[in-house]
Amino acid sequence: QTVKTPTGDVKVSQGSGAGPDWCKAGTSVTSSGPQGVGSFVIKGMTTYQGKEVCESEWTSNEGTMTQYFNSDGTFTATVMKDKTGKIIQEFNYTAPK
């Protein structure tokens, strides 16, 4: 499915890989516009800091941003790397209970 927006096109495709519906490996979102082309791909379930989470990655010509999150949104971690693979920022968010 492709959605046209004022800043460019956004294409969404459902993955067919392993994982629950909320973290289906291979699901991708690709956007194109004045700032270039970027894509967001769900890699699937993984363990991050001892938590079972979904891993997704945004890739652009500037580098990557990997996000780890759980199904209820109470935990998110983001790791940003430049195009050489060097970590430039890393942060976690845990919602209060």
Long-range contacts (C-beta under 8 A, 24 or more apart in sequence): 5-33, 7-33, 7-34, 7-35, 8-32, 8-33, 8-34, 9-33, 15-42, 17-44, 18-44, 18-45, 19-44, 19-45, 19-54, 20-45, 20-71, 22-54, 22-71, 23-54, 23-71, 36-60, 36-61, 48-77, 49-77, 49-92, 51-75, 53-77, 63-88
